Every structure is written in structure tokens, then in C-alpha cells.
Amino acid sequence: MNSLAALPQGARQQELNELLLRETNHRCGNDLQLVVSLLALQGRRAANNEVRQALNEAAERVAILARARRAMQRERAPNLETALRQVCEALHAQAEPRSIVISLQAFQEVEGLHATQITTLALVVNELATNAIKHAFEDGVEGYVHVSVDRHGSRDVVITVDDDGLPFPEAGGGSGGLGIDLVKRLMASIGGLFIPPPAGRKTFELRVPLAGS
């Protein structure tokens, strides 16, 4: 605090705000790790296989969120590409044993998203890519899941998640199920748009308006 006192009033307030933000992020990260541990513990204790799987999947989702937050904390400004790269790297452990390649391509640098939007988009991409790894590929069949980031004019950021796995069943077309319902709710919470694949395709599209657009 002595070093803070030597600063001009405006600089002192900014430094104090950043200090409080770092402390809040640190505590949030610890809380998320605690949630992951509790979910994993309950999953191991669950007698019902369906309940155990649901708890383990919930723990995986929270762990992805925790990793995305840690990645953003290491940077001066939150960065979408960094958060999505963390997601892809985390999914690599699930995909590699099944010869599925996870890739990320950022066509343009994206600015104008706040931390909550970035974290939510990381969760949504994790959900869509995880569903593809689990359900789109038969055992022993190689494939890919590709994530791309681009701009739609100057107004929106557009993220696509695509794979070359099995086609969707005729009924539903990738628009139903608990995971997709979760994705819709998450996108709505940040004012974004979720666009499921058109008939005959498997590309999910996520759009979020940039600040000031």
C-alpha cells in the first residue's frame, strides 16, 4: 500500500481496481476448482451409471471454464483466440486416442468482447466439440473437428464448429438434446445467436455483436 500512496490519485485508483480484480479472479478460480473437485467426488460415489456420467460431464465443463479464465488472467486484455485455443488443447486428450484432430483457425483478430462473452463462447465451443467427439465418429474411424473465428463485417464475431463425422439423424438435425439446449441458453445469455447446421451440413455457427456495433 505504501507504493500505492506515492502514485497520483487517478493512477492510484486504477492500480487499486486492478489489484481488486486480480484478487477476485484468483478467488473465482479457486472456487471453480473446488466445484470441479466436488463434482468429481460425487461422480465417483454415484451408484447409478447415468448419474455418474452426468456428474463427470459437468465437472469437465467447469474445468474448461476454469482453464479459460486462467488463460485470460495471464493477459492484460481478455483474448478470444487464447481462450478457444485452451479449449482445443484440453479436448486433445479426449480426441487423440480416437485419432480425431482438433484444430483452430483465427482469420482475423477480434476485439470488442468482454470477459463474460469470451468465457461463454469458450464453454459453447467446448460443448459442441465434445458432442462431436463423443457422437459423430465410429470407433476406429479418423476424423477432424475444426473451429474457426472470423468477423462478419465490422459488427459481429462469427465462430464455426464443424466436423467430418457421421451425418445427423433425419429427426433433429443437430437441433435437439440437452447439450444443444444448453448452447442456446448460453448464447442467449450474452446476446448472441446460435445457428444450427442447414440440411445436409454439420457446421454450427455462433454470432455475437461486438461492442459499439
C-alpha positions as a Markdown table, in Angstrom:
| # | Residue | x | y | z |
|---|---|---|---|---|
| 1 | Met | 0.0 | 0.0 | 0.0 |
| 2 | Asn | 3.0 | 2.3 | 0.5 |
| 3 | Ser | 3.8 | 2.2 | -3.2 |
| 4 | Leu | 0.1 | 3.0 | -4.0 |
| 5 | Ala | 0.2 | 6.1 | -1.8 |
| 6 | Ala | 3.1 | 7.5 | -3.8 |
| 7 | Leu | 1.1 | 7.4 | -7.0 |
| 8 | Pro | -1.2 | 10.3 | -8.3 |
| 9 | Gln | -4.8 | 9.9 | -7.3 |
| 10 | Gly | -6.0 | 8.6 | -10.8 |
| 11 | Ala | -3.2 | 6.2 | -11.1 |
| 12 | Arg | -3.6 | 5.0 | -7.5 |
| 13 | Gln | -7.3 | 4.3 | -8.1 |
| 14 | Gln | -6.6 | 2.4 | -11.4 |
| 15 | Glu | -3.9 | 0.3 | -9.6 |
| 16 | Leu | -6.2 | -0.5 | -6.8 |
| 17 | Asn | -9.0 | -1.5 | -9.2 |
| 18 | Glu | -6.6 | -3.9 | -11.0 |
| 19 | Leu | -5.5 | -5.3 | -7.6 |
| 20 | Leu | -9.1 | -6.0 | -6.6 |
| 21 | Leu | -9.8 | -7.5 | -10.0 |
| 22 | Arg | -6.8 | -9.9 | -9.7 |
| 23 | Glu | -7.9 | -10.9 | -6.2 |
| 24 | Thr | -11.5 | -11.5 | -7.4 |
| 25 | Asn | -10.3 | -13.6 | -10.4 |
| 26 | His | -8.0 | -15.6 | -8.1 |
| 27 | Arg | -10.8 | -16.4 | -5.7 |
| 28 | Cys | -13.2 | -17.3 | -8.6 |
| 29 | Gly | -10.5 | -19.6 | -10.0 |
| 30 | Asn | -10.2 | -21.3 | -6.6 |
| 31 | Asp | -14.0 | -21.6 | -6.3 |
| 32 | Leu | -14.2 | -23.2 | -9.7 |
| 33 | Gln | -11.5 | -25.8 | -8.8 |
| 34 | Leu | -13.5 | -26.6 | -5.7 |
| 35 | Val | -16.6 | -27.2 | -7.8 |
| 36 | Val | -14.7 | -29.5 | -10.1 |
| 37 | Ser | -13.4 | -31.5 | -7.2 |
| 38 | Leu | -16.8 | -31.8 | -5.6 |
| 39 | Leu | -18.4 | -32.9 | -8.8 |
| 40 | Ala | -15.7 | -35.5 | -9.5 |
| 41 | Leu | -16.0 | -36.8 | -5.9 |
| 42 | Gln | -19.8 | -37.2 | -6.2 |
| 43 | Gly | -19.3 | -38.8 | -9.6 |
| 44 | Arg | -17.0 | -41.5 | -8.1 |
| 45 | Arg | -19.6 | -42.1 | -5.3 |
| 46 | Ala | -22.6 | -42.3 | -7.6 |
| 47 | Ala | -24.0 | -45.8 | -7.8 |
| 48 | Asn | -26.1 | -45.1 | -11.0 |
| 49 | Asn | -24.0 | -45.0 | -14.2 |
| 50 | Glu | -26.2 | -42.4 | -15.8 |
| 51 | Val | -25.8 | -40.1 | -12.8 |
| 52 | Arg | -22.1 | -40.7 | -12.7 |
| 53 | Gln | -21.7 | -39.8 | -16.3 |
| 54 | Ala | -23.7 | -36.6 | -15.9 |
| 55 | Leu | -21.6 | -35.5 | -12.9 |
| 56 | Asn | -18.4 | -36.3 | -14.8 |
| 57 | Glu | -19.5 | -34.3 | -17.8 |
| 58 | Ala | -20.5 | -31.4 | -15.5 |
| 59 | Ala | -17.0 | -31.5 | -14.0 |
| 60 | Glu | -15.4 | -31.4 | -17.4 |
| 61 | Arg | -17.5 | -28.3 | -18.4 |
| 62 | Val | -16.5 | -26.4 | -15.2 |
| 63 | Ala | -12.8 | -27.5 | -15.7 |
| 64 | Ile | -12.9 | -26.0 | -19.2 |
| 65 | Leu | -14.3 | -22.8 | -17.8 |
| 66 | Ala | -11.6 | -22.7 | -15.1 |
| 67 | Arg | -8.9 | -23.1 | -17.8 |
| 68 | Ala | -10.3 | -20.4 | -20.0 |
| 69 | Arg | -10.4 | -18.0 | -17.0 |
| 70 | Arg | -6.8 | -18.8 | -16.1 |
| 71 | Ala | -5.7 | -18.2 | -19.7 |
| 72 | Met | -7.4 | -14.8 | -19.8 |
| 73 | Gln | -5.9 | -13.8 | -16.4 |
| 74 | Arg | -2.4 | -14.2 | -17.8 |
| 75 | Glu | -3.2 | -11.5 | -20.4 |
| 76 | Arg | -3.6 | -7.8 | -19.9 |
| 77 | Ala | -6.8 | -7.9 | -22.0 |
| 78 | Pro | -9.1 | -10.9 | -22.5 |
| 79 | Asn | -8.5 | -12.7 | -25.8 |
| 80 | Leu | -11.0 | -14.9 | -27.6 |
| 81 | Glu | -8.4 | -16.8 | -29.6 |
| 82 | Thr | -6.4 | -17.7 | -26.5 |
| 83 | Ala | -9.5 | -18.9 | -24.7 |
| 84 | Leu | -10.5 | -21.1 | -27.6 |
| 85 | Arg | -7.0 | -22.5 | -28.0 |
| 86 | Gln | -7.1 | -23.5 | -24.4 |
| 87 | Val | -10.4 | -25.4 | -25.1 |
| 88 | Cys | -8.9 | -27.2 | -28.1 |
| 89 | Glu | -5.8 | -28.2 | -26.2 |
| 90 | Ala | -8.0 | -29.5 | -23.4 |
| 91 | Leu | -10.1 | -31.6 | -25.8 |
| 92 | His | -7.0 | -33.0 | -27.4 |
| 93 | Ala | -6.7 | -35.5 | -24.5 |
| 94 | Gln | -10.2 | -36.9 | -25.5 |
| 95 | Ala | -9.7 | -36.7 | -29.3 |
| 96 | Glu | -6.1 | -38.0 | -29.8 |
| 97 | Pro | -6.7 | -41.6 | -28.6 |
| 98 | Arg | -9.5 | -41.9 | -31.2 |
| 99 | Ser | -7.4 | -40.3 | -34.0 |
| 100 | Ile | -9.6 | -37.2 | -34.1 |
| 101 | Val | -7.8 | -34.0 | -34.9 |
| 102 | Ile | -8.9 | -30.8 | -33.1 |
| 103 | Ser | -7.9 | -27.6 | -35.0 |
| 104 | Leu | -8.5 | -23.8 | -34.5 |
| 105 | Gln | -8.1 | -21.2 | -37.2 |
| 106 | Ala | -8.5 | -17.4 | -36.5 |
| 107 | Phe | -8.9 | -15.5 | -39.7 |
| 108 | Gln | -9.0 | -12.1 | -38.0 |
| 109 | Glu | -8.1 | -10.6 | -34.6 |
| 110 | Val | -11.2 | -10.0 | -32.6 |
| 111 | Glu | -11.6 | -7.0 | -30.3 |
| 112 | Gly | -14.7 | -5.7 | -28.5 |
| 113 | Leu | -15.8 | -8.7 | -26.5 |
| 114 | His | -15.8 | -8.6 | -22.7 |
| 115 | Ala | -14.6 | -11.4 | -20.5 |
| 116 | Thr | -18.0 | -12.9 | -19.8 |
| 117 | Gln | -18.7 | -13.2 | -23.5 |
| 118 | Ile | -15.3 | -14.8 | -24.2 |
| 119 | Thr | -15.7 | -17.3 | -21.3 |
| 120 | Thr | -19.3 | -18.2 | -22.5 |
| 121 | Leu | -18.1 | -18.7 | -26.1 |
| 122 | Ala | -15.3 | -21.0 | -24.8 |
| 123 | Leu | -18.0 | -23.1 | -23.0 |
| 124 | Val | -20.2 | -23.3 | -26.1 |
| 125 | Val | -17.4 | -24.3 | -28.3 |
| 126 | Asn | -16.3 | -26.9 | -25.8 |
| 127 | Glu | -19.9 | -28.3 | -25.7 |
| 128 | Leu | -20.2 | -28.5 | -29.5 |
| 129 | Ala | -16.8 | -30.1 | -30.0 |
| 130 | Thr | -17.3 | -32.5 | -27.1 |
| 131 | Asn | -20.6 | -33.7 | -28.6 |
| 132 | Ala | -18.8 | -34.2 | -32.0 |
| 133 | Ile | -16.0 | -36.3 | -30.4 |
| 134 | Lys | -18.5 | -38.4 | -28.5 |
| 135 | His | -21.2 | -39.0 | -31.1 |
| 136 | Ala | -20.0 | -38.1 | -34.6 |
| 137 | Phe | -17.3 | -40.8 | -35.0 |
| 138 | Glu | -17.4 | -44.5 | -35.0 |
| 139 | Asp | -14.8 | -46.4 | -33.2 |
| 140 | Gly | -11.5 | -46.7 | -35.1 |
| 141 | Val | -12.5 | -44.0 | -37.7 |
| 142 | Glu | -10.3 | -41.0 | -38.1 |
| 143 | Gly | -11.7 | -37.5 | -38.4 |
| 144 | Tyr | -11.4 | -33.9 | -37.5 |
| 145 | Val | -13.3 | -31.2 | -35.5 |
| 146 | His | -12.5 | -27.7 | -36.9 |
| 147 | Val | -13.1 | -24.4 | -35.1 |
| 148 | Ser | -12.8 | -21.1 | -36.9 |
| 149 | Val | -13.0 | -17.5 | -35.8 |
| 150 | Asp | -13.8 | -14.6 | -38.2 |
| 151 | Arg | -15.5 | -11.3 | -38.4 |
| 152 | His | -18.9 | -10.6 | -40.2 |
| 153 | Gly | -18.2 | -7.1 | -41.5 |
| 154 | Ser | -17.5 | -4.7 | -38.6 |
| 155 | Arg | -20.4 | -5.8 | -36.4 |
| 156 | Asp | -20.2 | -9.4 | -35.4 |
| 157 | Val | -17.7 | -12.1 | -34.5 |
| 158 | Val | -18.5 | -15.4 | -36.1 |
| 159 | Ile | -17.3 | -18.8 | -34.7 |
| 160 | Thr | -18.0 | -22.0 | -36.6 |
| 161 | Val | -17.6 | -25.6 | -35.3 |
| 162 | Asp | -17.5 | -28.3 | -38.0 |
| 163 | Asp | -16.6 | -32.0 | -38.2 |
| 164 | Asp | -16.4 | -34.7 | -40.9 |
| 165 | Gly | -18.2 | -37.4 | -38.8 |
| 166 | Leu | -21.4 | -39.2 | -39.2 |
| 167 | Pro | -24.4 | -37.2 | -40.5 |
| 168 | Phe | -27.1 | -36.1 | -38.1 |
| 169 | Pro | -30.1 | -38.4 | -37.8 |
| 170 | Glu | -33.0 | -37.2 | -40.0 |
| 171 | Ala | -35.0 | -36.3 | -37.0 |
| 172 | Gly | -33.5 | -33.4 | -35.1 |
| 173 | Gly | -30.6 | -32.4 | -37.5 |
| 174 | Gly | -28.4 | -31.4 | -34.6 |
| 175 | Ser | -31.1 | -29.1 | -33.1 |
| 176 | Gly | -32.3 | -31.1 | -30.2 |
| 177 | Gly | -30.9 | -32.6 | -27.0 |
| 178 | Leu | -29.7 | -31.4 | -23.6 |
| 179 | Gly | -26.3 | -30.2 | -24.9 |
| 180 | Ile | -27.9 | -28.1 | -27.7 |
| 181 | Asp | -30.4 | -26.6 | -25.3 |
| 182 | Leu | -27.5 | -25.6 | -23.0 |
| 183 | Val | -25.8 | -24.0 | -26.0 |
| 184 | Lys | -28.9 | -22.0 | -26.9 |
| 185 | Arg | -29.3 | -20.7 | -23.4 |
| 186 | Leu | -25.6 | -19.8 | -23.1 |
| 187 | Met | -25.6 | -17.9 | -26.4 |
| 188 | Ala | -28.8 | -16.0 | -25.4 |
| 189 | Ser | -27.2 | -15.0 | -22.1 |
| 190 | Ile | -24.6 | -12.9 | -23.9 |
| 191 | Gly | -26.9 | -11.6 | -26.6 |
| 192 | Gly | -25.6 | -14.0 | -29.2 |
| 193 | Leu | -27.1 | -16.0 | -32.0 |
| 194 | Phe | -26.9 | -19.8 | -32.3 |
| 195 | Ile | -27.4 | -21.1 | -35.9 |
| 196 | Pro | -27.7 | -24.9 | -36.2 |
| 197 | Pro | -26.5 | -26.5 | -39.5 |
| 198 | Pro | -28.7 | -26.4 | -42.5 |
| 199 | Ala | -29.9 | -29.7 | -44.0 |
| 200 | Gly | -27.1 | -31.9 | -45.3 |
| 201 | Arg | -24.3 | -30.0 | -43.4 |
| 202 | Lys | -22.7 | -30.1 | -40.0 |
| 203 | Thr | -21.4 | -26.6 | -39.4 |
| 204 | Phe | -22.7 | -24.9 | -36.3 |
| 205 | Glu | -22.4 | -21.1 | -36.3 |
| 206 | Leu | -22.2 | -18.7 | -33.3 |
| 207 | Arg | -22.6 | -14.9 | -33.8 |
| 208 | Val | -22.0 | -12.2 | -31.1 |
| 209 | Pro | -22.3 | -8.5 | -31.7 |
| 210 | Leu | -19.1 | -6.6 | -30.9 |
| 211 | Ala | -19.1 | -3.6 | -28.6 |
| 212 | Gly | -20.2 | -0.4 | -30.3 |
| 213 | Ser | -21.8 | -2.1 | -33.3 |
